[in-house]
Structure formats: structure tokens, C-alpha cells
Amino acid sequence: MNNEEQAIDADAELKGLETRLGELLTLVHRLAEENRALRARQELLAGERNSLLNRGDQVRTRVESMIARLRLMEHSA
């Protein structure tokens, strides 16, 4: 193989590496965006979960209060 053929092979290899690097950069950007979206979704779901837990606590407190009042009424009657 002469120097010209080696140069052509090296150039072809560099072009292939540039192509692969471009594909990898595209993938990195896509994954970074997907990661941002997933983190935002996780934050939203955590907020909804906290809201539901708070509502559950409020409902439990109200039910316990109603049961206590019913027991009180039952013992007074």
C-alpha cells in the first residue's frame, strides 16, 4: 500500500469517525432532553403525591372527628 492509499484510507476512517461522533452527539442531546423531561415529570408527580397524601390526612382527620362525635352522641342518648 503506498502513501496515497494510506492517506485515502485514513481520510475515510476520519470521515467515518466524524459521522459516528455526530451521531453520538445527537444521541447525547436527545438523551439530555429526555432526562430533563423525565425529571420535570418526576417533580410534578412528587408534588401530586404530596397533595394526595395531604388530602388523605385531611379526610382521615375529618372521619376520625365524625366517628368521635357519633360515639359521643351514642353515649349521650
PDB file as gemmi writes it, atoms N, CA and C in Angstrom:
CRYST1    1.000    1.000    1.000  90.00  90.00  90.00 P 1                      
ATOM      1  N   MET A   1       0.859  -1.172   0.000  1.00  0.00           N  
ATOM      2  CA  MET A   1       0.000   0.000   0.000  1.00  0.00           C  
ATOM      3  C   MET A   1       0.903   1.233   0.000  1.00  0.00           C  
ATOM      4  N   ASN A   2       0.653   2.154  -0.913  1.00  0.00           N  
ATOM      5  CA  ASN A   2       1.505   3.342  -0.981  1.00  0.00           C  
ATOM      6  C   ASN A   2       0.934   4.456  -0.107  1.00  0.00           C  
ATOM      7  N   ASN A   3       1.668   5.537  -0.046  1.00  0.00           N  
ATOM      8  CA  ASN A   3       1.285   6.651   0.830  1.00  0.00           C  
ATOM      9  C   ASN A   3      -0.057   7.250   0.445  1.00  0.00           C  
ATOM     10  N   GLU A   4      -0.334   7.300  -0.843  1.00  0.00           N  
ATOM     11  CA  GLU A   4      -1.611   7.873  -1.296  1.00  0.00           C  
ATOM     12  C   GLU A   4      -2.778   7.005  -0.841  1.00  0.00           C  
ATOM     13  N   GLU A   5      -2.626   5.705  -0.933  1.00  0.00           N  
ATOM     14  CA  GLU A   5      -3.686   4.795  -0.490  1.00  0.00           C  
ATOM     15  C   GLU A   5      -3.867   4.881   1.024  1.00  0.00           C  
ATOM     16  N   GLN A   6      -2.758   5.016   1.743  1.00  0.00           N  
ATOM     17  CA  GLN A   6      -2.839   5.159   3.204  1.00  0.00           C  
ATOM     18  C   GLN A   6      -3.549   6.458   3.578  1.00  0.00           C  
ATOM     19  N   ALA A   7      -3.263   7.519   2.840  1.00  0.00           N  
ATOM     20  CA  ALA A   7      -3.915   8.801   3.103  1.00  0.00           C  
ATOM     21  C   ALA A   7      -5.414   8.709   2.832  1.00  0.00           C  
ATOM     22  N   ILE A   8      -5.788   8.016   1.754  1.00  0.00           N  
ATOM     23  CA  ILE A   8      -7.209   7.842   1.415  1.00  0.00           C  
ATOM     24  C   ILE A   8      -7.895   7.014   2.494  1.00  0.00           C  
ATOM     25  N   ASP A   9      -7.245   5.956   2.942  1.00  0.00           N  
ATOM     26  CA  ASP A   9      -7.816   5.124   4.000  1.00  0.00           C  
ATOM     27  C   ASP A   9      -7.969   5.910   5.305  1.00  0.00           C  
ATOM     28  N   ALA A  10      -6.947   6.686   5.635  1.00  0.00           N  
ATOM     29  CA  ALA A  10      -7.005   7.494   6.855  1.00  0.00           C  
ATOM     30  C   ALA A  10      -8.111   8.533   6.752  1.00  0.00           C  
ATOM     31  N   ASP A  11      -8.255   9.141   5.576  1.00  0.00           N  
ATOM     32  CA  ASP A  11      -9.314  10.140   5.370  1.00  0.00           C  
ATOM     33  C   ASP A  11     -10.687   9.493   5.491  1.00  0.00           C  
ATOM     34  N   ALA A  12     -10.845   8.309   4.928  1.00  0.00           N  
ATOM     35  CA  ALA A  12     -12.120   7.588   5.018  1.00  0.00           C  
ATOM     36  C   ALA A  12     -12.420   7.224   6.465  1.00  0.00           C  
ATOM     37  N   GLU A  13     -11.382   6.808   7.179  1.00  0.00           N  
ATOM     38  CA  GLU A  13     -11.572   6.464   8.587  1.00  0.00           C  
ATOM     39  C   GLU A  13     -11.964   7.699   9.396  1.00  0.00           C  
ATOM     40  N   LEU A  14     -11.332   8.838   9.115  1.00  0.00           N  
ATOM     41  CA  LEU A  14     -11.691  10.086   9.798  1.00  0.00           C  
ATOM     42  C   LEU A  14     -13.122  10.495   9.491  1.00  0.00           C  
ATOM     43  N   LYS A  15     -13.530  10.354   8.247  1.00  0.00           N  
ATOM     44  CA  LYS A  15     -14.925  10.684   7.867  1.00  0.00           C  
ATOM     45  C   LYS A  15     -15.888   9.792   8.644  1.00  0.00           C  
ATOM     46  N   GLY A  16     -15.549   8.500   8.744  1.00  0.00           N  
ATOM     47  CA  GLY A  16     -16.393   7.575   9.498  1.00  0.00           C  
ATOM     48  C   GLY A  16     -16.470   7.965  10.962  1.00  0.00           C  
ATOM     49  N   LEU A  17     -15.332   8.348  11.516  1.00  0.00           N  
ATOM     50  CA  LEU A  17     -15.317   8.780  12.918  1.00  0.00           C  
ATOM     51  C   LEU A  17     -16.110  10.068  13.117  1.00  0.00           C  
ATOM     52  N   GLU A  18     -16.010  10.999  12.174  1.00  0.00           N  
ATOM     53  CA  GLU A  18     -16.793  12.241  12.254  1.00  0.00           C  
ATOM     54  C   GLU A  18     -18.285  11.935  12.216  1.00  0.00           C  
ATOM     55  N   THR A  19     -18.665  11.019  11.335  1.00  0.00           N  
ATOM     56  CA  THR A  19     -20.076  10.631  11.237  1.00  0.00           C  
ATOM     57  C   THR A  19     -20.549  10.020  12.552  1.00  0.00           C  
ATOM     58  N   ARG A  20     -19.759   9.108  13.074  1.00  0.00           N  
ATOM     59  CA  ARG A  20     -20.131   8.437  14.327  1.00  0.00           C  
ATOM     60  C   ARG A  20     -20.189   9.448  15.473  1.00  0.00           C  
ATOM     61  N   LEU A  21     -19.233  10.371  15.504  1.00  0.00           N  
ATOM     62  CA  LEU A  21     -19.230  11.406  16.541  1.00  0.00           C  
ATOM     63  C   LEU A  21     -20.488  12.271  16.445  1.00  0.00           C  
ATOM     64  N   GLY A  22     -20.872  12.620  15.237  1.00  0.00           N  
ATOM     65  CA  GLY A  22     -22.101  13.394  15.044  1.00  0.00           C  
ATOM     66  C   GLY A  22     -23.320  12.639  15.542  1.00  0.00           C  
ATOM     67  N   GLU A  23     -23.367  11.334  15.249  1.00  0.00           N  
ATOM     68  CA  GLU A  23     -24.482  10.504  15.717  1.00  0.00           C  
ATOM     69  C   GLU A  23     -24.497  10.447  17.245  1.00  0.00           C  
ATOM     70  N   LEU A  24     -23.312  10.310  17.839  1.00  0.00           N  
ATOM     71  CA  LEU A  24     -23.232  10.252  19.297  1.00  0.00           C  
ATOM     72  C   LEU A  24     -23.649  11.574  19.940  1.00  0.00           C  
ATOM     73  N   LEU A  25     -23.250  12.681  19.331  1.00  0.00           N  
ATOM     74  CA  LEU A  25     -23.656  13.993  19.863  1.00  0.00           C  
ATOM     75  C   LEU A  25     -25.165  14.171  19.779  1.00  0.00           C  
ATOM     76  N   THR A  26     -25.750  13.741  18.682  1.00  0.00           N  
ATOM     77  CA  THR A  26     -27.206  13.809  18.532  1.00  0.00           C  
ATOM     78  C   THR A  26     -27.879  12.971  19.618  1.00  0.00           C  
ATOM     79  N   LEU A  27     -27.346  11.785  19.851  1.00  0.00           N  
ATOM     80  CA  LEU A  27     -27.898  10.911  20.881  1.00  0.00           C  
ATOM     81  C   LEU A  27     -27.763  11.542  22.265  1.00  0.00           C  
ATOM     82  N   VAL A  28     -26.618  12.134  22.545  1.00  0.00           N  
ATOM     83  CA  VAL A  28     -26.404  12.780  23.846  1.00  0.00           C  
ATOM     84  C   VAL A  28     -27.408  13.908  24.051  1.00  0.00           C  
ATOM     85  N   HIS A  29     -27.623  14.720  23.030  1.00  0.00           N  
ATOM     86  CA  HIS A  29     -28.584  15.825  23.147  1.00  0.00           C  
ATOM     87  C   HIS A  29     -30.002  15.293  23.353  1.00  0.00           C  
ATOM     88  N   ARG A  30     -30.346  14.233  22.625  1.00  0.00           N  
ATOM     89  CA  ARG A  30     -31.687  13.660  22.766  1.00  0.00           C  
ATOM     90  C   ARG A  30     -31.875  13.081  24.166  1.00  0.00           C  
ATOM     91  N   LEU A  31     -30.858  12.370  24.661  1.00  0.00           N  
ATOM     92  CA  LEU A  31     -30.956  11.787  25.994  1.00  0.00           C  
ATOM     93  C   LEU A  31     -30.987  12.858  27.085  1.00  0.00           C  
ATOM     94  N   ALA A  32     -30.244  13.930  26.885  1.00  0.00           N  
ATOM     95  CA  ALA A  32     -30.262  15.021  27.862  1.00  0.00           C  
ATOM     96  C   ALA A  32     -31.655  15.652  27.920  1.00  0.00           C  
ATOM     97  N   GLU A  33     -32.272  15.858  26.774  1.00  0.00           N  
ATOM     98  CA  GLU A  33     -33.623  16.424  26.736  1.00  0.00           C  
ATOM     99  C   GLU A  33     -34.625  15.465  27.375  1.00  0.00           C  
ATOM    100  N   GLU A  34     -34.494  14.186  27.069  1.00  0.00           N  
ATOM    101  CA  GLU A  34     -35.372  13.187  27.659  1.00  0.00           C  
ATOM    102  C   GLU A  34     -35.193  13.152  29.176  1.00  0.00           C  
ATOM    103  N   ASN A  35     -33.966  13.269  29.625  1.00  0.00           N  
ATOM    104  CA  ASN A  35     -33.671  13.288  31.058  1.00  0.00           C  
ATOM    105  C   ASN A  35     -34.316  14.500  31.725  1.00  0.00           C  
ATOM    106  N   ARG A  36     -34.213  15.670  31.080  1.00  0.00           N  
ATOM    107  CA  ARG A  36     -34.854  16.876  31.632  1.00  0.00           C  
ATOM    108  C   ARG A  36     -36.369  16.679  31.729  1.00  0.00           C  
ATOM    109  N   ALA A  37     -36.953  16.101  30.685  1.00  0.00           N  
ATOM    110  CA  ALA A  37     -38.403  15.883  30.684  1.00  0.00           C  
ATOM    111  C   ALA A  37     -38.801  14.902  31.787  1.00  0.00           C  
ATOM    112  N   LEU A  38     -38.015  13.848  31.958  1.00  0.00           N  
ATOM    113  CA  LEU A  38     -38.323  12.859  32.995  1.00  0.00           C  
ATOM    114  C   LEU A  38     -38.183  13.457  34.396  1.00  0.00           C  
ATOM    115  N   ARG A  39     -37.178  14.298  34.581  1.00  0.00           N  
ATOM    116  CA  ARG A  39     -37.012  14.947  35.893  1.00  0.00           C  
ATOM    117  C   ARG A  39     -38.173  15.895  36.187  1.00  0.00           C  
ATOM    118  N   ALA A  40     -38.613  16.615  35.173  1.00  0.00           N  
ATOM    119  CA  ALA A  40     -39.758  17.516  35.353  1.00  0.00           C  
ATOM    120  C   ALA A  40     -41.009  16.711  35.685  1.00  0.00           C  
ATOM    121  N   ARG A  41     -41.193  15.596  34.981  1.00  0.00           N  
ATOM    122  CA  ARG A  41     -42.356  14.731  35.234  1.00  0.00           C  
ATOM    123  C   ARG A  41     -42.294  14.155  36.652  1.00  0.00           C  
ATOM    124  N   GLN A  42     -41.093  13.737  37.059  1.00  0.00           N  
ATOM    125  CA  GLN A  42     -40.917  13.195  38.404  1.00  0.00           C  
ATOM    126  C   GLN A  42     -41.256  14.248  39.455  1.00  0.00           C  
ATOM    127  N   GLU A  43     -40.829  15.477  39.224  1.00  0.00           N  
ATOM    128  CA  GLU A  43     -41.124  16.560  40.158  1.00  0.00           C  
ATOM    129  C   GLU A  43     -42.630  16.818  40.236  1.00  0.00           C  
ATOM    130  N   LEU A  44     -43.281  16.810  39.081  1.00  0.00           N  
ATOM    131  CA  LEU A  44     -44.725  17.002  39.036  1.00  0.00           C  
ATOM    132  C   LEU A  44     -45.442  15.886  39.784  1.00  0.00           C  
ATOM    133  N   LEU A  45     -45.037  14.653  39.540  1.00  0.00           N  
ATOM    134  CA  LEU A  45     -45.676  13.519  40.206  1.00  0.00           C  
ATOM    135  C   LEU A  45     -45.424  13.540  41.714  1.00  0.00           C  
ATOM    136  N   ALA A  46     -44.243  13.965  42.126  1.00  0.00           N  
ATOM    137  CA  ALA A  46     -43.955  14.060  43.565  1.00  0.00           C  
ATOM    138  C   ALA A  46     -44.860  15.107  44.202  1.00  0.00           C  
ATOM    139  N   GLY A  47     -45.080  16.221  43.503  1.00  0.00           N  
ATOM    140  CA  GLY A  47     -45.992  17.247  44.018  1.00  0.00           C  
ATOM    141  C   GLY A  47     -47.415  16.728  44.124  1.00  0.00           C  
ATOM    142  N   GLU A  48     -47.862  15.998  43.100  1.00  0.00           N  
ATOM    143  CA  GLU A  48     -49.206  15.419  43.139  1.00  0.00           C  
ATOM    144  C   GLU A  48     -49.331  14.408  44.270  1.00  0.00           C  
ATOM    145  N   ARG A  49     -48.284  13.619  44.469  1.00  0.00           N  
ATOM    146  CA  ARG A  49     -48.296  12.626  45.545  1.00  0.00           C  
ATOM    147  C   ARG A  49     -48.424  13.318  46.897  1.00  0.00           C  
ATOM    148  N   ASN A  50     -47.639  14.366  47.103  1.00  0.00           N  
ATOM    149  CA  ASN A  50     -47.725  15.103  48.371  1.00  0.00           C  
ATOM    150  C   ASN A  50     -49.106  15.692  48.572  1.00  0.00           C  
ATOM    151  N   SER A  51     -49.679  16.212  47.502  1.00  0.00           N  
ATOM    152  CA  SER A  51     -51.026  16.773  47.589  1.00  0.00           C  
ATOM    153  C   SER A  51     -52.039  15.696  47.973  1.00  0.00           C  
ATOM    154  N   LEU A  52     -51.922  14.527  47.348  1.00  0.00           N  
ATOM    155  CA  LEU A  52     -52.840  13.435  47.676  1.00  0.00           C  
ATOM    156  C   LEU A  52     -52.638  12.944  49.109  1.00  0.00           C  
ATOM    157  N   LEU A  53     -51.403  12.884  49.556  1.00  0.00           N  
ATOM    158  CA  LEU A  53     -51.153  12.476  50.944  1.00  0.00           C  
ATOM    159  C   LEU A  53     -51.760  13.477  51.916  1.00  0.00           C  
ATOM    160  N   ASN A  54     -51.633  14.764  51.618  1.00  0.00           N  
ATOM    161  CA  ASN A  54     -52.228  15.789  52.476  1.00  0.00           C  
ATOM    162  C   ASN A  54     -53.741  15.668  52.501  1.00  0.00           C  
ATOM    163  N   ARG A  55     -54.322  15.456  51.319  1.00  0.00           N  
ATOM    164  CA  ARG A  55     -55.780  15.288  51.269  1.00  0.00           C  
ATOM    165  C   ARG A  55     -56.213  14.060  52.048  1.00  0.00           C  
ATOM    166  N   GLY A  56     -55.442  12.979  51.932  1.00  0.00           N  
ATOM    167  CA  GLY A  56     -55.754  11.762  52.683  1.00  0.00           C  
ATOM    168  C   GLY A  56     -55.712  12.016  54.176  1.00  0.00           C  
ATOM    169  N   ASP A  57     -54.711  12.769  54.607  1.00  0.00           N  
ATOM    170  CA  ASP A  57     -54.617  13.117  56.033  1.00  0.00           C  
ATOM    171  C   ASP A  57     -55.815  13.953  56.470  1.00  0.00           C  
ATOM    172  N   GLN A  58     -56.217  14.908  55.644  1.00  0.00           N  
ATOM    173  CA  GLN A  58     -57.367  15.748  55.975  1.00  0.00           C  
ATOM    174  C   GLN A  58     -58.637  14.912  56.069  1.00  0.00           C  
ATOM    175  N   VAL A  59     -58.816  14.005  55.122  1.00  0.00           N  
ATOM    176  CA  VAL A  59     -60.008  13.148  55.132  1.00  0.00           C  
ATOM    177  C   VAL A  59     -60.002  12.257  56.366  1.00  0.00           C  
ATOM    178  N   ARG A  60     -58.835  11.670  56.672  1.00  0.00           N  
ATOM    179  CA  ARG A  60     -58.739  10.809  57.845  1.00  0.00           C  
ATOM    180  C   ARG A  60     -59.090  11.584  59.110  1.00  0.00           C  
ATOM    181  N   THR A  61     -58.590  12.795  59.232  1.00  0.00           N  
ATOM    182  CA  THR A  61     -58.876  13.630  60.399  1.00  0.00           C  
ATOM    183  C   THR A  61     -60.364  13.927  60.491  1.00  0.00           C  
ATOM    184  N   ARG A  62     -60.980  14.249  59.360  1.00  0.00           N  
ATOM    185  CA  ARG A  62     -62.416  14.543  59.374  1.00  0.00           C  
ATOM    186  C   ARG A  62     -63.232  13.314  59.741  1.00  0.00           C  
ATOM    187  N   VAL A  63     -62.849  12.155  59.209  1.00  0.00           N  
ATOM    188  CA  VAL A  63     -63.581  10.917  59.523  1.00  0.00           C  
ATOM    189  C   VAL A  63     -63.421  10.573  61.004  1.00  0.00           C  
ATOM    190  N   GLU A  64     -62.209  10.702  61.500  1.00  0.00           N  
ATOM    191  CA  GLU A  64     -61.985  10.427  62.925  1.00  0.00           C  
ATOM    192  C   GLU A  64     -62.807  11.367  63.792  1.00  0.00           C  
ATOM    193  N   SER A  65     -62.905  12.627  63.390  1.00  0.00           N  
ATOM    194  CA  SER A  65     -63.702  13.601  64.130  1.00  0.00           C  
ATOM    195  C   SER A  65     -65.181  13.218  64.098  1.00  0.00           C  
ATOM    196  N   MET A  66     -65.650  12.799  62.924  1.00  0.00           N  
ATOM    197  CA  MET A  66     -67.061  12.397  62.811  1.00  0.00           C  
ATOM    198  C   MET A  66     -67.341  11.162  63.652  1.00  0.00           C  
ATOM    199  N   ILE A  67     -66.424  10.203  63.668  1.00  0.00           N  
ATOM    200  CA  ILE A  67     -66.603   8.998  64.480  1.00  0.00           C  
ATOM    201  C   ILE A  67     -66.648   9.374  65.964  1.00  0.00           C  
ATOM    202  N   ALA A  68     -65.767  10.278  66.366  1.00  0.00           N  
ATOM    203  CA  ALA A  68     -65.746  10.707  67.773  1.00  0.00           C  
ATOM    204  C   ALA A  68     -67.069  11.380  68.133  1.00  0.00           C  
ATOM    205  N   ARG A  69     -67.600  12.212  67.242  1.00  0.00           N  
ATOM    206  CA  ARG A  69     -68.886  12.871  67.516  1.00  0.00           C  
ATOM    207  C   ARG A  69     -70.021  11.855  67.579  1.00  0.00           C  
ATOM    208  N   LEU A  70     -69.993  10.865  66.693  1.00  0.00           N  
ATOM    209  CA  LEU A  70     -71.031   9.829  66.713  1.00  0.00           C  
ATOM    210  C   LEU A  70     -70.983   9.018  68.003  1.00  0.00           C  
ATOM    211  N   ARG A  71     -69.790   8.695  68.439  1.00  0.00           N  
ATOM    212  CA  ARG A  71     -69.639   7.955  69.701  1.00  0.00           C  
ATOM    213  C   ARG A  71     -70.151   8.787  70.870  1.00  0.00           C  
ATOM    214  N   LEU A  72     -69.840  10.075  70.835  1.00  0.00           N  
ATOM    215  CA  LEU A  72     -70.296  10.975  71.871  1.00  0.00           C  
ATOM    216  C   LEU A  72     -71.828  11.034  71.881  1.00  0.00           C  
ATOM    217  N   MET A  73     -72.430  11.125  70.693  1.00  0.00           N  
ATOM    218  CA  MET A  73     -73.883  11.169  70.578  1.00  0.00           C  
ATOM    219  C   MET A  73     -74.488   9.855  71.058  1.00  0.00           C  
ATOM    220  N   GLU A  74     -73.813   8.757  70.738  1.00  0.00           N  
ATOM    221  CA  GLU A  74     -74.297   7.441  71.123  1.00  0.00           C  
ATOM    222  C   GLU A  74     -74.299   7.284  72.648  1.00  0.00           C  
ATOM    223  N   HIS A  75     -73.257   7.775  73.299  1.00  0.00           N  
ATOM    224  CA  HIS A  75     -73.179   7.658  74.753  1.00  0.00           C  
ATOM    225  C   HIS A  75     -74.122   8.629  75.452  1.00  0.00           C  
ATOM    226  N   SER A  76     -74.485   9.745  74.795  1.00  0.00           N  
ATOM    227  CA  SER A  76     -75.380  10.733  75.392  1.00  0.00           C  
ATOM    228  C   SER A  76     -76.833  10.281  75.281  1.00  0.00           C  
ATOM    229  N   ALA A  77     -77.106   9.446  74.335  1.00  0.00           N  
ATOM    230  CA  ALA A  77     -78.509   9.072  74.098  1.00  0.00           C  
ATOM    231  C   ALA A  77     -79.008   8.029  75.025  1.00  0.00           C  
TER     232      ALA A  77                                                      
END                                                                             
